[in-house]
Amino acid sequence: MRWDRNYSSSEVEDRRGDAPIAGGGGVPLWGILRLFSLFGWKGTAVGLVLAGALVVGSRIMGGGGGETRVGHAPISQSAQEDELAHFVGFVFDDVQTSWRAQMPGYRDAHLVLFRRATRSGCGTATMAVGPFYCPVDRKVYIDLSFYDELRRKLGAPGDFAQAYVIAHEVGHHVQNQLGLLRDQMNHSIEIELQADCLAGAWAKDAERRGELETGDLDEALNAATQIGDDTLQRREQGYVQPETWTHGSSAQRRGSFQRGYDGGPSACGVSLQPAR
């Protein structure tokens, strides 16, 4: 993807240098978040609140030895990570620029970069839950270490695979402004696939503006395939449980992204008029 390596976004809140907000203390955060994430972003929000409460409770009972103060800490950052932070900020702004041009009254979201854990409007955000959009504070949260997992563990390398993740989360912000997240608990898969479709619509607009390079589209489609629920379940547990899916199968996610790329926002079943 073509991008400005000197770009700095005013929409990014960089908390990577903040001290941890709480200690682990043996609290089963990963299991809690995995369980509640089965119910989409609302379930994730509940899980985040519960996980945060358990961490606080653990410290009150003397179980955690971590620091609760949020302050700047001398955490080293590699040049590679700093470049990735600039890239993510560029993509985030580019996606929003695209939607701002198409959607009357579009209100910007903000992006929060963090390490390990941070506070969000939906509760305590941790690296275990992966990138997510919080509709309460209208912010996207991401621990950049997720991209290492995307590349190494999930088999989805490439800068446009990374861009697809950001565009998907901003897609949720678009849905939020259109009032489409209100009944999401019962329609998790449909909401997630629509966000994939909106990411594809942005990709087409980015291509129109000369930002895509050879192979970029394939990187995004491969990422959509690798993070399909069926593919993840086969990798993690050796079998597939469709009744527990939250984001859709690999074929569905890939197809949704392609549909948005081919047909634009209208192909995603949205009318770009904000909810009143």
C-alpha positions in Angstrom: 0.0 0.0 0.0 1.3 3.5 -0.8 1.4 5.7 2.2 3.3 8.6 3.7 5.9 7.3 6.1 6.2 10.7 7.8 2.5 10.9 8.4 1.2 11.6 12.0 -2.4 11.4 12.8 -4.2 13.8 15.3 -6.9 11.1 15.8 -4.5 8.7 17.5 -4.1 8.5 21.2 -0.9 6.7 21.9 -0.9 5.0 25.3 1.9 2.6 24.7 4.1 4.4 27.2 1.5 4.2 29.9 2.1 2.0 33.0 -0.1 -1.1 33.3 -3.5 -0.3 34.8 -3.7 -3.5 36.8 -1.8 -6.7 37.5 -2.9 -10.1 36.3 -2.8 -11.8 39.7 -4.0 -15.1 38.3 -7.4 -13.6 37.1 -8.5 -15.7 34.1 -9.0 -12.7 31.7 -8.4 -14.6 28.5 -11.1 -17.2 29.3 -13.5 -14.5 30.3 -13.0 -12.5 27.2 -13.1 -15.5 24.9 -16.4 -16.6 26.4 -18.1 -13.2 26.2 -16.7 -12.4 22.7 -18.9 -15.2 21.4 -21.8 -12.7 21.6 -20.3 -9.9 19.4 -19.2 -6.5 20.6 -21.9 -6.3 23.3 -20.7 -9.5 24.7 -17.1 -8.3 24.5 -18.1 -5.1 26.3 -19.7 -7.2 29.1 -16.6 -9.3 29.3 -14.3 -6.3 29.5 -16.3 -4.8 32.4 -16.3 -8.2 34.2 -12.6 -8.7 33.6 -11.8 -5.2 34.9 -13.9 -5.8 38.0 -12.1 -9.1 38.7 -8.7 -7.4 38.3 -9.7 -4.7 40.7 -11.1 -7.3 43.1 -7.9 -9.3 42.9 -5.9 -6.3 44.0 -8.3 -5.5 46.8 -7.9 -9.1 48.1 -4.2 -8.9 47.7 -4.0 -11.2 44.7 -2.3 -8.8 42.2 1.0 -7.1 42.4 0.7 -4.9 39.4 0.6 -1.1 39.1 -2.8 0.6 38.9 -1.5 4.1 38.1 -1.9 5.2 34.6 1.3 7.2 33.8 4.1 7.4 31.4 6.7 4.7 31.8 10.0 4.3 30.0 9.0 1.5 27.7 11.3 1.0 24.7 9.8 1.1 21.3 11.5 -0.3 18.2 11.8 1.6 15.0 9.7 -1.1 13.3 6.9 -0.6 15.8 7.0 3.1 15.5 6.7 2.8 11.7 3.7 0.5 12.2 2.1 3.1 14.5 2.5 5.7 11.8 1.1 3.3 9.2 -2.0 2.5 11.4 -2.6 6.2 11.9 -2.4 6.8 8.2 -4.8 4.0 7.4 -7.2 5.1 10.1 -7.4 8.6 8.8 -7.6 7.5 5.2 -10.6 5.2 6.0 -12.3 8.1 7.8 -11.6 10.5 5.0 -13.3 8.1 2.6 -16.4 7.8 4.8 -16.5 11.5 5.5 -16.7 12.3 1.8 -19.6 9.8 1.4 -21.6 10.1 4.6 -23.3 13.4 5.5 -22.7 14.4 9.1 -20.0 11.8 9.6 -18.3 12.2 13.0 -14.8 11.0 13.5 -13.8 8.1 15.7 -10.5 8.0 17.5 -7.8 5.3 17.6 -6.1 4.2 20.9 -2.8 2.4 20.7 -1.9 0.5 23.9 0.2 -2.2 25.4 -1.2 -5.1 27.4 -4.2 -3.3 28.9 -5.9 0.1 29.1 -9.2 1.6 30.0 -12.0 2.0 27.5 -15.6 3.2 27.6 -16.6 -0.5 27.4 -14.4 -1.5 30.3 -10.8 -2.7 30.6 -9.3 -3.4 27.2 -6.6 -6.1 27.0 -4.4 -7.5 24.3 -6.3 -10.8 24.7 -9.5 -9.5 23.1 -7.7 -8.2 20.0 -8.6 -5.0 18.0 -12.2 -3.8 18.8 -14.5 -0.8 18.5 -16.2 0.6 21.5 -19.5 2.3 20.6 -19.7 4.0 24.0 -16.7 6.2 23.5 -16.5 5.8 19.7 -12.9 4.6 19.8 -11.0 1.8 18.1 -8.5 0.0 20.4 -5.5 -2.0 19.3 -2.4 -3.5 20.8 0.1 -3.5 17.9 1.3 -6.9 19.0 -1.8 -8.3 17.4 -0.2 -7.8 14.0 2.6 -10.2 15.0 -0.1 -12.8 15.7 -1.9 -12.0 12.5 1.3 -12.6 10.5 3.0 -15.4 12.3 0.2 -17.5 13.9 -2.7 -16.8 11.6 -0.8 -16.7 8.3 -2.0 -13.3 7.1 1.1 -11.1 6.4 1.2 -7.9 4.5 0.5 -4.2 5.2 -2.9 -4.4 3.5 -3.9 -7.3 5.7 -3.2 -4.8 8.6 -5.2 -2.1 6.8 -8.1 -4.4 6.4 -8.3 -4.9 10.2 -8.5 -1.1 10.8 -11.0 -0.6 8.0 -13.2 -3.4 9.5 -13.3 -1.6 12.9 -14.0 1.8 11.4 -16.8 -0.1 9.6 -18.4 -0.7 13.0 -18.1 3.1 13.7 -20.1 3.7 10.5 -22.7 1.2 11.6 -22.9 2.9 15.0 -23.6 6.3 13.4 -26.3 4.7 11.2 -28.0 3.1 14.2 -27.2 -0.5 13.0 -25.6 -1.7 16.3 -28.6 -1.3 18.5 -29.9 -4.9 18.0 -26.5 -6.4 17.3 -26.7 -9.0 20.1 -29.0 -11.2 18.0 -27.3 -10.4 14.7 -23.6 -10.6 15.5 -22.5 -12.4 12.3 -24.5 -10.1 10.0 -23.0 -7.1 11.7 -19.4 -8.4 11.4 -19.9 -9.4 7.7 -21.3 -6.0 6.9 -18.2 -4.4 8.5 -16.1 -6.6 6.2 -18.1 -5.4 3.3 -17.6 -1.8 4.3 -13.9 -2.5 4.6 -14.0 -3.7 1.0 -15.8 -0.6 -0.1 -13.0 1.5 1.4 -10.4 -0.6 -0.4 -12.0 0.2 -3.7 -12.0 3.9 -2.9 -8.4 3.7 -1.9 -7.6 2.0 -5.2 -9.4 4.7 -7.1 -7.1 7.2 -5.3 -4.0 5.3 -6.3 -3.1 3.8 -2.9 -3.2 0.1 -3.7 -0.3 -1.8 -5.0 0.0 -5.2 -6.7 -1.0 -7.9 -4.3 -2.8 -5.7 -1.8 -6.2 -7.0 -2.5 -4.9 -10.6 -2.2 -3.5 -9.8 1.2 -6.8 -8.5 2.5 -8.8 -11.5 1.0 -6.3 -13.9 2.6 -6.6 -12.2 6.0 -10.4 -12.4 5.7 -10.0 -16.1 5.0 -7.5 -16.8 7.8 -9.7 -15.2 10.5 -13.0 -16.9 9.5 -14.6 -18.7 12.5 -14.3 -22.1 10.8 -10.6 -21.7 10.0 -9.8 -20.4 13.5 -11.7 -23.3 15.1 -10.0 -25.9 13.0 -6.6 -24.4 13.9 -7.4 -24.0 17.6 -9.5 -27.1 18.4 -9.5 -29.3 15.4 -13.2 -29.2 14.6 -15.9 -26.6 13.7 -18.8 -25.5 15.7 -21.0 -23.2 13.6 -23.4 -22.5 16.5 -20.7 -20.6 18.2 -19.6 -18.5 15.3 -19.5 -14.7 15.8 -17.9 -13.3 12.7 -18.8 -15.8 9.9 -16.9 -18.4 8.0 -13.9 -17.8 5.9 -15.9 -18.0 2.7 -18.5 -15.5 4.1 -15.8 -13.0 5.3 -13.9 -13.2 2.1 -17.1 -12.9 0.0 -18.3 -9.9 2.1 -15.1 -8.0 1.6 -15.2 -8.8 -2.2 -18.8 -7.6 -2.4 -18.0 -4.3 -0.9 -14.9 -3.9 -3.2 -17.0 -4.7 -6.2 -20.2 -2.8 -5.4 -19.4 -0.1 -2.9 -21.4 0.8 0.2 -24.8 0.1 -1.4 -23.7 -3.5 -1.9 -23.3 -3.7 1.9 -27.0 -2.9 2.4 -26.4 0.5 4.0 -27.8 3.9 3.3 -25.2 6.5 4.3 -27.6 8.7 6.2 -26.9 9.0 9.9 -29.5 7.8 12.4 -31.6 10.7 13.9 
